[in-house]
Amino acid sequence: MPDQTHAFGGGISDTILSPIVLVAMLIAMILILVLPRKYILVPVLVSIILIPLGQQVYLIGVHWLVSRLITLCGLARIAVMKFRSKKDVSAGGFNAVDRAFLGCAICETIGFALQYMQAQALVNQFGILIDTLGAYCLMRVLIQNEKDIYRALKVLALLTVVLAGCMAREQATIKNVFGYLGGIQLVPEVREGKIRSQGSFEHSLTAGTFAAMLLPLFFLLWRNGKAKSMALCGVVGCTVMTMCSNSSTPLLTYVAGVLGMLLWPIRKHMRAVRWGIVIGLLALNVVMKAPVWFIIAHIDLTGGSSGYHRAELVDQFIRHFRDWWLIGTKDAANWGWDMWDQQNQYVNVGEGGGLAAFVLFIVVISRACGRIGKARRSVEGSKREWLLWFLGCSLFANLVGFFGVNYFDQAKLGWFVLLAMISAATAPVLQMNASKALPNIQEEITNRSPVPYPCETPAIADSTHGDWVGLRLG
């Protein structure tokens, strides 16, 4: 066995880099540096999603993932763009979702470093920050308008077709074609006699959930993108990927996306729907013998799901609140059997960065939903309403999927792409609303009757009246 004691948490001590991957990485980097901004998204998405996470270069005691090197190359291009232009390089500038995302990532980094109190833990988290903040910022810059959104969806549609073909091949041969590159297992997992295909991803859960959350976006491409053939390829591709993963979480994510789209006719009454869900859960909590989150334990769509583990994970997370609320915890494995497996995005964030990170993660979701809701109400009846609604459906699908998986591989890029799309789609609408509201506020100030300064001497009151009104309204 190679010596792993020098590396934080173990890990490989040698470079794993296929010649094919090396060539693909170099081509992607060159394209990122020379292509116009609107086309940079293509090599970034293709390379990061198709290259297995295990492909990496081990140099000066640090693991340089191929996806991380590509992200750094993209950030270098962004830095050049920012230096050349004084304008905001992201749609709408630094918004509320960005602030919450930044805060969540920083809290997780600080929490993790304080848990381990090792210099190598800081090095590890620096790499994670590149993977999260770096990739998120890259998507925010590369997706700035509706054209960028549809361009990204076309690329994702082609990628799902490629991945669907590879995952279907896994079902037939029990061999993962990406496994021949190295850095990922060649033989997929088999559970209850069913092959759980994973493609280029680290696990079938992330592969299937990544595909399922894209379903509403491909219907959006069909509806508004004027690329029906590409949209159809995307729908077929993500459906095949979801089915080949043979996991309940991707199927639930897929169903959630479909359900969201079916709610279009009652889109103006979603407040009542949300309150109905809350009231229904409270009622179930009263009549159930176990807490309401143990509903998850009864969900098994494939015959080999671990729904009870997901329910128990949430239960122990709540029961051990005082263990993780401050800076998170690295001792969750002691809470019970298999509690080390944090396949729940909400639990994973809380245990990684404490209550602050958990709250900020919820704030990211809340602000993204709020932007979609405000923008959709402002454009009711227009073509853009479809865009905002389908983005909301994909967001809802992710929220459901988060109960059964955490995005620990390139699947998180799909989450970043969605958040960037939401910011890009809502920014012009919200900015237009703000510009319309400003004249109304100014008119209200102009027409407001002045209130005289309270003074016993009328002469003094008259002489100070103008200054007082200016101070009061200012």
N, C-alpha and C positions, 0 to 999 in steps of 0.2 A: 504493500500500500504506500502511495506517495505521502511524504510528510505534509500534514495539513495544519500543524500546530502554529505556524507563523501567520495564518490567515484568520481573520475574525470569523468565528462561527464555522470554521472549516472551509471547504471548497476546493476546487482544483488548484494544482500548483503548476500547471502547464497550459500553454495556449491550445485552444481547440478552435481551429479555423480551417474550414474546407477551402480548397483552391477555388471552387465554384463560388463560395460565399465571398472570398477575398475579392475576386473579380467583380462580383455584383456590388459589393460595398464601394469599391473604387469608382465604378461607373456612376453609382448613386451620388457619391460625393461630388464628382465632377459636374453632374447635371445640376445639383443643388447650387453650385457656385456660379454656373454660367447661364442657367435658364432665367427667363423673365419671372417676376414674382408669382404671377398667376399659375405658372406651371410647376413651380417647385414642389407643390403638394404631391404631385404624381410620384416622383422617386422616393419621397419621404414615406408615403403610405405603403407603397409596394415593398420597399426594402425592410421597413420595420415589421410589417405584418407577416411577410413570407419567410424572413430569416429567423430560425429558432433562437430563443433567448440564450440557450447554452453556447452559442457561437461567440467566442470572446478571445481577447488577447490578454495574456498575463504579462504585465510589464511593471518593473520596479515595485513589486509587492502589491499591485493593484489589478483588479479584474476590470478590463475595459470591454464591456459588452459591445457588440457590433451596433446594436440599436442606440447605445449611448454615444458612440462615436459619430453616428449619423446625426443624432440630435445636436451634438456640439458643432458639427459642420453647419447645420441649419441655423443655429444661434449666431455663428460667426457671420453668416450671410445677413441675418437680421441686423446685427451690429453695424455692418456696412451700410445697409439701407437707412438705418436711423441716423447715422453720421451724415449721410447725404441729404436727408430731408428733415425739416423741422416739424413736420406734421406728425400726428399720431400714426404709428405704424399698425395699430389694431383698430378694429371697428368700434367706434364709440368711445375710444380711450379706455382708461383704467376704471372699470365699473365696479358695482357692488359685488357681483359674483366673483370677479377677480380678487377683490380684497379678501373675501371670505375664503377663497381657495388658497391664497397665499398664507393667510393666518393659520389655516388647518395644516398645511404642509410644514410650516415652521414649528407649530406646536408638536407635531409628530416627531420632527427631528430632535427638538429639545428634549422631549419626553424619552425618546429612545436613548439618547446620549446619557441622560441622567440615570436611566435604569442600569446601564452597563458600566458607566464611568471608566471607559477605556478610550485611548486615543484612536484605536482601530475602529471603534464604533463610530467615531466622528467621520473617519474616512469612508466608512460604509454609507453613512447617511448623506455625505456629500454626493456620492454616486446616485443615491436614491433621489436626491433633490434634482439632479440633472434629468433623471428619468421622468420625474413628475412635473416639477415647475418648468423645466426646460422644454419638455414635450408639450405641455399645456400652452406656454407662451408661443411656441412655434406654431401651434394650431390657431391661436388667436390672431397671429399676424398673417398667416396664409389663407385664412377664411375670413373675408371682409365684407362680402356682399352675396346676393342671391346667385350670381354666376359662379362664384367660388363654391357655394353650397352644392349646386347641381354638378359641378365638375368633380367635387369630392365624392359625390354619390355614384357617379359613373365609374370612377376608379374602384370604389368599394364593391360595386356590382360585379366588375370583372374579377376582383380578388375572391369574392365569394364563389364564383363559378370555378375558379382554379382550386380553391380549398375544398369545395364540395366534391369535385372529381377525385381529389387525393383521399378525402375521407371515405368516399364510396369504395375506393380501391382498398382501403384498410379493411372494410367489411368483407371484401371478397378474398383477400390474400392474408389477412392478419399481419400485415407488414405496413409500417408507416414510411412512405417514401422520403419524408423529411428526416427520418432516423438515419438514413444512409449518409447524411451530411455530418452527423455527429452533434453532440450537445443535447440530444433528445432521444427518448427510448425508441427502439426500432419496433418492438412488439407492443401494441396498445393494450390497455387494461381490459380484462374480461370479467364481468360481474353477472352472476346468475345466468351464465351461458350467453350473455350479450356482449358484443364487442363495442367498446366505447371509443370511437374514433376521436383523434385530437388534432390531426393535421400538423401545422407548424407551431401550435400552442403547447404550453406545458401540461395541460390537462384537458380532458374532454369537457369539463364544466365551463372553463373559460372559452373554449372553442365554440360550444353550442350557444352560450349566453351572448357572446359577441355577435354571432349570426342572428340570433332571435331579436335583439334590440334594434337591428337594422331594418326589420320588416316594414314598419310604418314609413321609414324614410324612402324605401324603394317604391312604395305606393305613392308617396309624394312625388317622386321622380316620374312616375306614370301620369300623375294628375297635372303637374305643373312644369315638368322639366322638358317636355317635348322630346323624350327619348324613350319611347314605349318598349322598344326591343331591349335596351339596356336595363330598363326597370324590370321587365319580365325575367331577364337573366338573373337579376339580383334577387327577386322573389323566389325563384326556383333554387338558386344557390343557397340562400340562407335557410330555406326550408329543408333542403337535403342535409346541410350541416347540422341543423337542430336535431333532425331525426337520427343521423348517424352518431351523434354524441351519446344517445341512449341514456340521458340523464333527465331527472324531473325538473331541475331548476331551469334549464334552457326551454323546456316545453312550457313551463309556467310563464316564463318571460315572453315567449311567443304568443301564448293565449292572452296575456295582459296587453300586448300590442294590438292584437285583433280586437279585444274588448274596447280599448280606447278609441279605435277607429269607428266601431259600431255606435259609440255614444255621440257621434257627430250631430244627429238630429236634436239631441237635448243639450247641446253645448251651452245654451244660455241658462241652464238650470243646474250647473255643476255644483254650485254652493249647496243646494239641497241634497245632491248626491253625496257630497263629502260629509255633510252632517248625518245623513242616513247611515253611512259606513261607520262613523264614530259611535252613533247610538246603537247600531247593531252589534258592534264589538263589545260595548259596555253591557248590553243585554246578555250576550254569550258568556261574558266573564261572570255574570251573576248565576247563570244556570249550570255552567260547566263545573265539574269537580276539580279540574286542573286549571291553571291560569290560561287566559285566552290565547296566548302565543303557542300553546300546545296543539292548536289547530294544525300547525306545520307538521306535527308528528303523524298526522293522518293522511298526508299527501304523498302518494306513491303512484306516479304515472307510468313507470317503466318496470315495476316488479322487483327492482333492486335498489330502491332509493334509501337514503339514510335520513329520513325526515325526523326521526326521533332525536338523532344527534343534533340537528339544526335547532329543534325546540329546546333541548337540554342546554345547548350553547347559549341561547338567549336567556334561559332561566338562571344559569350560573352567572352570567354577565350581570344580571340585575341583583342577584343575591350577594355578589362579591363587589358591590359598588365601592365600598370603602377601600378595597384593595387596588383599584385602578383609577379612581377619580382624579388624583392629583397629577401624576405624570405617566399614567398607564402602568402596565405590569408585564414582567417577563416570566411570571410564575403561574400563568393560567393553566398549564398542564397539570398542576396540583389540585385543580378544582374538581376533577372527576375524570372518568375514562374518556380518552380521546379528545379532551378539551384543548389540546395543543393545536388541533386542526381548526383554525379560525375561518371556516368557510361561511362567513357572513360579513359583508362589507362594513356594516354599522359596528359590529363587535370588534372587528379588526382595527378600525380607526380609534375606537375608545381604548382598547387595550394597548394600542401603539402610542397614543399621545395624551391620554387622559380625558377628562370631561371637557376641557377647552377645545381640544381637537374634535371631539364628538359633536359638540354644539355647533362649531363652525362648519362641520360637514353638513349638518342639517340646515344651517343657514345657506350654504351653497345651493342646496336643493330648493329651499324655500324661495330664495331670490330668483333662481332660474324659473321656477313656476310662476312667481309674481310677474316677472318680465313678460312671459308668454301671455298670461291672462290680461294684463293691461294693454299690451299691443294688440291682441286679438279683438278685444272689445272696441278698439279704435278703428279697426279696418273691417268691421263686420260687412259681409256682402261682397267683399272684393276677393280677387284671386289670392292675395297675400294671406287671407284668413286660413285657407287650406294649408299653406306653408307652416303657419304658427301652430295649427291644431296637430298636424302630423309630428312636428317636433315635440309637442307636449305628449303625444302618444308614445314616442320613443323614450322620453324621459320617464314616463310612468312605467314602461316595461323595465327600464333599468332599476327603478325603485323596488319593483317586485323581485327582480333577479338578485338584488343585493342581499336578500334574506337567505340565499343559498350559496353564494359565491363571493369571493373577494378577487378583485382584478390584480393578480400578482405577476402577470406576464404582459405581453403586448396587447392583451384585450383592453387594458386601461386606455390605450390610444383611442379606442372607439368612444369611451366616455369623454375624453378630452375633445374629440372632434364634435361630439354632440353639444357640449357646453359652448364651444366656439361658434357653432352654427346658431345656437340660441342667441348669443350676444350679437352676432352679425345680422340676424333676421329682425331682432327687436330694436336695435340701435337707431335706425332711421325713423321708425315709427315713434319711439319715445322722444327722440330729439325734436320731431315735428310737433308733438303734443306740447313739449316744453316751450317751443318758439311761439305757439299759438296762445299759450297761457300767459306769457310775459306781457303782451300788449294789454290784456284784460286787467292784469295787476296794476300796470301803470295808469290805465284809465280810472281804475277804482281809487288810486291815490290822488289823482288829479281832481276827481269829482268829490272827494271827501270834504265835508264842511269843516273848517278850522275850529279848533277848540281854544278859546282865549286863555291866556296865562292867568292863573288865579292871583290877582294882586288888588289891594285895596285902592290904589291910586290909578284912575282910568288913564292918565297920561302915560304912566309907566307901562301899563298894560298895552296900550296902543303902540308904544315905541318898541316894545319887545315882542309884539305879536308875530311879526314875520320870522324873526329868529327862532321863536319857540316852535312855530309850525314846521320849519325846516328841520329842527332837531328832533321833533316828535315823529315826523314821517320817516326821517332817516334812520 
